[in-house]
Amino acid sequence: MEGKTQNGGCGQADGRSTAHRHSSSDRFLINQRLMIKTSSQKLSTTARKAFANAGWVFFDRIFRMATALLVGVWSARYLGPSQFGLLNFANVFPTVLTSLAGLGLANILVTEIVRKGDYSENQLLGTGFILRLIAGTVSLFIITVLVHVLYRDQPVLQAMILFTSSVLVCQSVDVIDLHFQSRVKSRLSVTAKSIAFVLSTLLRVYFLANHFSLLAFSSVVFVESALSALILILIYNREEDQHIRQWRFNGALAIRLLTMAWPIMVADFFIFLYMRSDQYMLKELANDLELGKFSAALRLSEVWYFIATAITSSFYPTLVNLKTQNEASFQRAFRKLLSLLAFISILIAVFISFAAPYLVALLYGRQYAGVDRILVIHIWSAVFVFMGVGSSYWFVLHNKQRILLAKTIVGALVNILLNLVLIPAYGAIGTSVATLVAQFISAYFINYFITSARPVFYAQSAAFADVFKPNFIRSLLKQDP
């Protein structure tokens, strides 16, 4: 009896212990499920807000596209291929140095504002503004010296380049845009930039109607960037109940931001270098006619890139929050984002491939014959541009900015080497092939050969596979992005 009682006691103790372990395990599983459920609900709510935010960016860009089809094509017809190519060439210098003037701070600042770390938002905005203002001024000075040396005998081209380069200084105010992005309020940025765009477009129409010179058209870039900066400041002061006078520069924060951002800055520089070196190399290795045709194709190809930026930047605050809360939800959201970008980019590429001959004939006329063949090749670069934009945020969140730099340098070298080989033989078509190959390698293929980046390669590959699944559209609409 005693033994039995002891055994029974032990059995009861074991039962209670087992029950306790089961209870603890059940509570753990329940808590995990609640966390995942809460994260999914939060993602669903934030995703709707992000889609609405992206909608404002879409509205802005679609409005600009529609206007560009009228005013831009009118300009192309009025100026002709050679002068139109020269006008676009004036944008090459500031575009290449845009990354240096921006210092690669965009994603870093948004991340820091969302995370609410050791520094206040006024310190982040003030420090970012001063850093970008100094960098923009230095970049403008560098361009001034370069154009004076390279184009000493072309004063009109010098003036055109200086007008277009003014954006490097004005873009320092875009830290306000980053503030709006962090709060998913892109409608405020869109409002400011749309007003500036409308006013500058009216000025372009006036110049076209009254047959102004090429120099006058390049000055519109300065007018638009200055107006956009001014209106952004006015809206920020009014809508946010704050004032830029509250911004503060912090030396320690400046060093921290530059330490984090310099790989992105250099990577962005190489991206613009190999995206815009095409035009410079066409001018030097071919002629202004080929440059004009390539520029016309770019207008119909690169105009779609904003979609990738709009979608990704709108979802980025959500990804930052999910990364700190639930890794599984973050991975699902990241995969869904890449799948959405893959689907949209492939859809655009297929549409333009079939519509290119009709679009070019309708918009540009006979003097731009052959642009459709350039466009059909170049538009497929958009697929890898979209995937590159979407995955770049993964590298920032995992503090692997140096991998972005390495990937971009490889892409730039591939593009430049292929241009040297292909442009003399094939002109603008060769440049389009070089761009496509470079984007494929830099944004996607090379990820497989970098151990730390291999998860991105697998996520991108899975996203491409998702696009061709029969139920892709239904699953995309049903599940959280």
N, C-alpha and C positions, 0 to 999 in steps of 0.2 A: 504493500500500500504506500509505504514511504517512497519507495522507488518510483512507483507509478505517479505519486503526487509530484515528486521532483521532476519526473519526465514531463508530466503534464504541465508543471510550472515552466519548465524549459520550453515546452512546446508553445505555451501561451506567450512567453517572452519572445521566442523566435517569430511567432505570428505577429506580435505587436511591432517587432523590429522590421519584419518583412513588410507589414502594412505601412509602417512609417516610411520605409524606403520607397515603396510604391507611391505613397502619397506625395513624397518630395519629388519623385520623378514626374508624377502627373502634374504637379504644380509647375515644375520647370517647363514641361511641354506646353502647358496651357499658357504660361507667360510668354514662351517663344511664339506661340501661335497668335497671341494677342499683339505682340510686337510687330509681327509680320503683317497681321491684319490692319493694325494702326498705320504702319508704313504704307501699305497698299492704299488705304483710304486717303492718307495724306497725299500720296503720289497722285491719286485720281483727282483730288481737289486741286492740287497745285498744277497738275497737267492741264486741266481745263483753263486755269488762269494763264498758263504758259502759252496754250494755243491762242487764247484771246490776245495775249501780248504779241505773239508772232503775227497775228492777223493785222495788227497795226503796221508792222514792218512790211508785210505783204502789200498792204494798201499803198504805202509810200512808194515801194519799188514798182508796183504795177502802174501806179500813176506816172512815175518817172519813165517807165518803159513806153507807155502810150504816148507821152509827150515827146520822148526821144525818137519814136517812129515818125513823128511829124516834123519836129524841128531839126532833129539829128539828120534825117534823110534829106530834108530841105538844104541843110548846110552842106552835106556831102555832094549833092547835085550842084549847088551854087559854086562851091570851091573847086570841084573836080578832084580826081584821084590824087594828083600830085600835091596840091595845096592841102587837101584833107589829110593826107599822110603826114605833111609837115606840121599841121595843127596837133595831130595825135602824138607826133614825135616830141613836141614841146612838153608833153605830159610825162615823158619817160624819166627824166631826171628827178622830179619831185616824187614820182611813184616809187622809184628805187630807194630813195632816202626816207620814205614815209615810215618804214620800220625803225630806222635809227631815231627819227624824231619822236616816234611813239614809245621807244625804249622797251617794247615788249611788255608794258605794264598792264594792258587791258584786262586779260584774264586774271592776273595776279591781284589787281585792285578789286575786281568783282568778288573773287574768292575771299579776300581779307574782309571786305565789307559784310559779306553774308555770314562769315564765321564769327564776327564780333570778337576779335582777339584783344590784344593788349593796347591797341591804339584806337582812338576815337575816329569816327567817320570824317570829322573836320580835319584831323591830322592826315588821314589817308588822302583825302581829296586835295588838300593844300599842298602836301608834299608831292603828290603825283602831278599837279598842275605846274609847280615850279620846275620840277625835273623835265617835264615835256616842253615847257616854254624855253628853257635853256637849250635843250637838244634841238628844238625846231629852229631857233635862232642860229645855232652853230651850223646846222644842215643848210640853211639858206645861204649863209656866208660861204660854205664850201662850194655850193652850186654856182654862186656868183663868180668865184674865182675860176672854176672849171670852164664855164661858158665863155668867160673873157679870154681864156687861153685857147680853147678849142675852136671858137667861132668868132674870132676877132674881126674877121671881114664880113660878118653877117649881123649887123646891129639889130635888125628886126627880129631875127631868131633869138638873140640874146634877151631882148625885151620880153618876147613871148614866154621864154622859159622862166624868167624872173616873175612874171605875172602868175603863171601856173604854180610856181614854187611857194607862193605866199601861203598856201594851205598848210605848209609845214609848221608855221608859227601859229596859225589860227586853230590847228587841231589840238593845241594844249587845253582848250576849253572843253574838249570832248570828254574830260573826266566827269562832267555833269551827265553825259550820256551813260557812262559806266555806272554812275549812281542810280539812274533811272532803271538800267538793266538789272541791277542787284535787287531792286524792289519790284521788278516785273512791271514797270510803268513806261514801256517804250513809246506809248502814245504821246507822251510829252515831248520826247526827242523828235518823234515823227512830225509833230505839230511845228516845232521850230524849224526843222530842216525843210519841210514842205513849203512853208512860207518863203524861206530864202530861195528855194528852187523855183517857185512860181515867179517871183520877182526877177530873178536872173534869166528865166526863160523868156519873159516878156521883153527883157533887154536884148536877148539874142534875136527875137523876132523883129524888133525894131532895127537892129543892125542889118538883118537880112533884107528887110523891106527897103532899106535906104542904102544898100550896097556899101557897107562899111568895109574897111580893110581887114586883113587876116589878124593884125595886131589887136584890133578891137575885140575880136571873138575870144582871143586868149585872155583878155582882161576880165571877161565875165567870170572866170574861175575865181579870181580874187574877190570880186563883188559877192559871189555866192558864199564863199567860205567866211568872209567877214560878217555878212548878215546872219549866217547860221550861228556863229559864235555869239553875236550880240543877243539874238533872240533866245538862245539857250540860257544865257545868264539871266535875262529878264524872267523867263518862265521858272527857273530854279528859285529865284528870289521870291517869286509870288506864290507858286504852288506848294513849295516845301516849307514855307514859313521860316526860311533860313536866308542867309546872305553870304556871298563869297568872302565878305570881310571877316567872317567867323573862321575861315580856313586858316590853318596853321602849318608852317613848315617844320619838320622834325628831322634833324640831321641823322640821328640813329636809324630812324625809320627809312630815310632815303637810302642809306647804305644797305639795309636789309632788303628793300625792294629791288635795288639794282643787282644785288647778289642773286636773288631769286629769278630775276627777269632777263639777265643778260643772255642766257642761251636762247630764249625765245626771240629776243631782239635780233640776234645774229641770224637765227633761223628764218625769221620774217624777212630779213634783208636778202638772204639767198633766194627765198621764194619770189620776191619781187624782182630780184636780179634775173632769175631765169625765166620769169614770166614776161619781163619787159626788155630783156636783152635781145629777145627775138626781133623786136622792132628796130633796135639799134643795129643789129647785125644784118638785117635785111637792107637797111639804108646803105650800109658800108659794103656789103658783099653782093647785093643785087642792084636795085634802083628804087626811085620814089614811087614808081607805078606799082611794083610788087608790094611795097610798104603800104600804099593806099589800099590795095585789095585785101591785104592781111588785116589792116585796121578795120575795114568794113566788115570782115568776117568776125572779128573779135566783138564788134558791137552786138552781133546776134548770138554769140556763143557765151561770152563772159557775163552777159546781162542776167543770166540765170543763177550766178553764184550766190547772189544775195539770199536765195532761199535756204541754202545750207547754213549761212551765218545767222539768219533770222530764227530758224528752228532751233539750232544748237544753243545760241545765246539765251533764248527764252527758256530752255530746259536746264541750263547750266546751274542756276540757283537750286533747283530741285535735286540735281545730281550731287551737288556739294552737301546738301542736308542728308541725303540718303547714304552717302559715303561714310558719314560720321555715325549714322544710326543703325543701318542694317545693310550688310555687304551683299546679301542675296538679292534684296530689292534693288540695290544699286546696279548689280550685274544685269538683272532683267531689264531695268530702265535703259541701261547703256546699249544692250543688244537691240531693244526695240527702237531706240533712236537711230542706230546704224541701219537697221532694216528699213525704216521710213526714208532715210536719206538715200539708200540704194534704190529703192522703188521709184522715188521721185526723179532721181538723176537719170536712171535708165529710161524712164518714160519720156523725159525731155529729149534725150539723145535719139531715141527711135523716131519721135515726132519730127525733130529738126532734120534728121537724115532723109526722110521722105519729102519734107516740105521745102528743103533748101533751094532747089531750082526755082520754085514758084515765088518764094519769099524774096530772093535776090533780084529776080526780074521785076517784081512788083515794087520793091522799095528803092533799088539803086539804078535800075535801067541798064541799057546795053553797054555803057562805058565801064561797068564793073563785071563784065563777062569773065567767068572763071572763078568768081568768089564762092559759088555754091560748092565747088569741089574742095576748096579750102575749108569751108564751114563743115562739111560732112565729116571730115577727119577731126577737126579741132573740137567739135561738140562732144566727142566721146571722152575728152579729157575731163569734162565736167563730172563724170561718174567718179573718178578718183579724187578730184578736188573735193566733192561732197564728202567722200569717206575720210579724206585727210582732215577736213575741218571738224567733222564729228569726233574723230579719234584724238585730235590734238588736245581736247579737254581731259581725256584720260591721262595723258602724260603729265599735265599740269597737276591734277589731283593726286597723282602718285609721285610728285616731285621728281620727274624724270625728264626735265626740260632739255638736258644735254643730248638725250636720244633724239629729240626733235631736231636739234641742231645738226647732228650727224646725218640723219636722214635727208635733211634739206640740202646739205652740202653735196651729198651724193647725187641728188636730183639735179642740182644746178650744174655740176660737172658733166653729167650725162647729156643734159640739154645743150650746153655750149658746144661740147664735142660733136654731137650729132648735127647741130646747126652748121658748124664749120665744114662738115662733109656734105650735107644735103642742100644747103642754100645755093651754092654755086651751080648745082645741077638742076634743082627743082624749084628754086625760089620759095614763094610763100607756102606751097604745098609741102616742101621739105621741112619748113619751120613747124607746120602743124603736126607732122609725124614726130618730130623731135620733142615737141611739147607733150604729146600723148604718151610716148615711151617714158619720158622723164617723170611724168605724174604717176604712171603705173608703178614704176620702181620705187619712187620716193614715198608715196602715200600708202602703198599696199604691199608690194612684193618683198621689199627689204625687211619688213617687220618679221618675217619668218626666220631670217638669219640673225636677228638680235634676240638673245634669250629673254631679256626683260620685256621686249615688245611682242613676243610671240602670242601672248593672250589677246592682243589687239588683232593680230593676223587671223586668229581663229574666230574672233568675234566678227570681223569683217567678212570672212569667208562664209560664216553662218548666215550673216545678213544677206549676202548675195544669194545663198541657197533659199532663204525665206521668200525672196521675191518671186521665185518660180514655183512655190507651193500653191496648189489649187485653192486652198482656203485662206490665202495670205491676207486678202483685203478684209475678209470677215474677222479674222483673228486680230488684225491691226485695229479695227474699229471697236472690237469687243473688249480687248484687254487694254491695260494701262500701257502708255507709250514708254 
